Amino acid sequence: MKFGLFYELQLPKPAGQEQWDPDDEKRIYHEMLDQVELADSLGFDYVFEVEHHFLEEYSHSSAPEMVMAALSQRTKNIRLGHGIVLMPPGYNHPARVAERIGALDILSGGRVEFGTGESASEMELGGYGVERSLKKAMWEEATREATNMMVQTPYQGYQGEFFSMPPRNVIPKPVQSPHPPLWVAASRRETTMLAARFGMGSLGFGFETPDELAERTNEYYRIIREECYPIGHAINPALAVLTTFMMGPSDEEALIRSANGPAFFSHSLGYYYNPVTASKHQPGEKNIYDSFLETNKKANTISAQTGFIEEGDIRKDEPNEEVQRALYRAARSGTAVGTVDRVNETLKTYEENHLDVMIFVAQCGDRKHEHIMESIELFGKELLPEYKERHEKEHTKWRAEQLADVEFTVNSSI
């Protein structure tokens, strides 16, 4: 399998403060650039960055196209993934999306991964006036037309339910033909299967276990072969899974370094996606990190308690509802946290179940930049080369067998 990094650009407020220190946002942006530049030099395959709006502390990544443009000039090989562009036209007009994707593909030399999604938090939906009940239909219409804009010369125009425009030649066109690989955010199994029907890669934000991955892999590729009706002009058969990531010279040290990262990731995500807490949010005033510390009095030891999970306890006490289950798993530090040997042992179980891309969540909570850099370097030097070798020898052969009878154009970086 291949490997990537995932960024929300999380920025907890300092404990007890109403606002951040003056240079905090500048710091995390430039730390992210340094981290990805290092990952690129070591051979990491992807970086995925979100688009979120108004989600203070949880995500300060409201203009990922700007960050990706900067990365396109500081890196050489790593794929630049939108994870994701918010596609309802209230957020982004499809023509503006197509223009930005085309420009970034040119600047990066054809390294863009076009991840798409619809959003879910009321803070964002309400801020941009996007109707919750219509957002999935908006996503589908806008995504389909954005890919048409990248391909058609000129774009023939569209009269739709959620946006309309006359014929125009949408420029610049992307370097990759017919367009960059397509992905969709998937926190539920049903969305993963929808991705297969549309010929899209599935960005698995549900923190799937290896067993779940095995079942989803078989069904996903069956649908790709038998029930696929592409939303774009080429298909991107691919399954990606997110997992928390931190390495160290010992398991104990890795857990200490990981500490409040995954737990705050889960807490702040749950805060904004819970209608009760989100409705009480005071923009620009609330300190979510303080509420996190209050809720988790033993925050400094939470990762030690739940981090290294025995095989028989993987699903113990997990919520039944898929989104809540994802939050529960996001708070656990143990998936790819530990020494080289422990992380390798975990990752091999995903490799054995034919995962295409493992995406590491390293920058989250109050984790330190130097520890993230050390983890990236340790993984890149000690483990990444052997996974690359097996990917080329074994996984590409397995994928070719799965896609042997597929008639559609495959446009995938896997």
Buried (B, 14 or more C-beta within 10 A) or exposed (E): BBBBBBBBBBBBBBEEEEEBEEEBEEBBBEBBBBBBBBBBBBBBBBBBBBBBBBBBBBBBBBEBBEBBBBBBEEBEEBBBBBBBBBBBBBBBBBBBBBBBBBBBBBBBEBBBBBBBBBBBBBBBBEBBEBEEEBBBBBBBBBBBBBBBBBBBEEBEEBEBEBBEBEEEEBBBBBBBBBBBBBBBBBBBBEBBBBBBBBBBBBBBBBBBBBEBBBEBBEBBBEBBBEEBEBBBBBBBBBBBBBBBBBBBEEBEBBBBBBBBBBBBBBBBBBBBBBEEBBEEBEEEEBBBBBBBBEEBEEBEBBBBEBBBBEEEEBEEEBEEEEBBBBBBBBBBBBBBBBBBEBBBEBBBBBBEBBBBBBBBBBBBBBBEBEBBBBBBBBBBEBBBEEBBEBBEEEBEEEBEEBBEEBEBEBBBBB
